[in-house]
Amino acid sequence: MSELQHIMTIDERREFVQKAAKSSLRKREFTSKFFLGMMATALVIAFIPLFSILQSVISKGAHYLTWGYLSKPQQTPFAFDLANIGGFSNAITGTILVDGLAVLIAVPIAVLLAVSLYESDGRVMHFLRVTTEVMIGLPSILLGIFIFTFVVTPMGYRMTALAGSLALAILMVPLIAIASEAALRDVPDTLKEAALALGARKSRVMLRVILPYAAPRMVTAVMLSTSRAVGETAPVLFVIGASSLTSWNPMSPVTTLPTMMFTYLQGSNPYIIKSLWGMALILMIIVFFFNLLARLVVARSSKRGL
Amino acid sequence: MIEEITDNGPQVTIMSLKNVAVSFSGKVAVRDATFDIAKNRVTSMIGPSGSGKTTLLRAINRLHDLTKGAKVTGEITLDGEDIYNGGIPTTLLRSRIGMVFQRPNPFPTMSIYDNVASGLRFNGVKKKSVVDEAVEHALQSAALWDSVSHRLKVAASTLSGGEQQRLCIARALAVEPEILLMDEPTSALDPVSTQHIEDLMSSLKEIVTIIIVTHNMQQAARVSDNCAFLLMGEDRAGELIEFASTEKIFTKPSDKRTLDYIQGRFG
């Protein structure tokens, strides 16, 4: 091998490389096209279920997007008028109440947790980090059982929107905290050093430099975990009381779209079963709205030139 | 204050380094640094990569405090007070010793105005009239006022690389530091921007003492009054070889290794 190189002049070697490149060109082009084709196929396969779900939810749910269904609460229809099922307003307000409260509870805790994980590296923090990461993988129904045991039961089996918010907050905190900590770690050290070199205290560096820089990604993490929470059934199912009344009171029983869908699925009224499509569509619109908001926030802040 | 008559005329010492060594987890990165920094002069630190110039510079405003396992020994005094074992709180020390970094690093989430004002705000200055005046003065000192005065609220990231570095100089100057550390401030800049920064340094030394680390020997010769030459020793730790007036270092150095370096025989 090395002898061969020694007997070749530069020109000969150049010619050799050019020849090899030319003769392998067709093969390389074929490989490239082959993999492009594979990727296109994979893309189509991935999109088929996605689009068919979207298509069926929209086609079967669109006619439920009327003022009547959106503004009236659910009602149990009489036997001679099975189509009179009321609307979804109690579940829509319940979803907004339970998830809104969950965000308000989860965000401050998650941000503080992320900052602590970022700032310290002791043993306790390592344990906390591992715990947080493991919590992301907890089956969400456990959170419902936990809240039922430690919140609902001590309050005399009182089911409340707040209990549901607490369960969802526990679901969201690790998701937001881990993503936020990653965002904090991506803040360039040189910005931190610049602030410190101006005589800034650690807390000021965090509040004025690190957090503003990481904020867009932290906001995205909040949005995505909210989207996840909005669609959850298990954690809230047996703690919020599945009320058919519309209420904005956190201490009253409420229902959310996923839980109402779950309970509706137990019945036998075909009109009620069909209306699940409408509720699914409303849920999808809510999630879509959250994701859109997340994208807008990121787009706006990247325009700032990060 | 002792006035010392040197090649550069009378000089007042503002800072002294005595046997300063920096090690990371027991591994020595630079040692034996002993020299005085003259007030209102430019002191340069030159030497090849790995000679510990930047490491030494960062010891002066205690930036190594952040690094786990980093240890600074020896003595650094500012106006006669030990900066490591004396009574100066680290944050106050850093507001007295500003720093400009290798790559321009304006705060991307802040406007031009807020970048310059940031040091004052970090240190608790809130009065708007004071901040306004300091911002204008600092931008003027950094020769940036004329080109940005009409767009102070614009994001700092819209400036060119050279302007960003001058903004960083303005940001450091706004807290009126006594010493300004510059860590290869022009290594990421084009020749014209480099020229601007070099011109700036000769006017800035009226108001602040400058310590500059540079790869570029011509730059050290052009801008500095005194010069420290560092070199990596056999055990890969940087050490001070020679400290003298820049003129002496570049014309008749006393150490052969200095001569070899300035004549371009290595490094």
Interface residues (C-beta under 8 A of the other chain):
Chain A: P188 T190 L191 K192 E193 A194 A195 L196 A197 L198 G199 A200 R201 R204 R208 V209 P212 Y213 A215 R304 G305 L306
Chain B: N61 L63 L66 T91 L92 L93 R94 S95 R96 I97 G98 M99 F101 R103 N105 F107 P108 T109 M110 S118 G119 R121 F122 N123 A155 S157 T158 C168 R171 A172 V175 L181
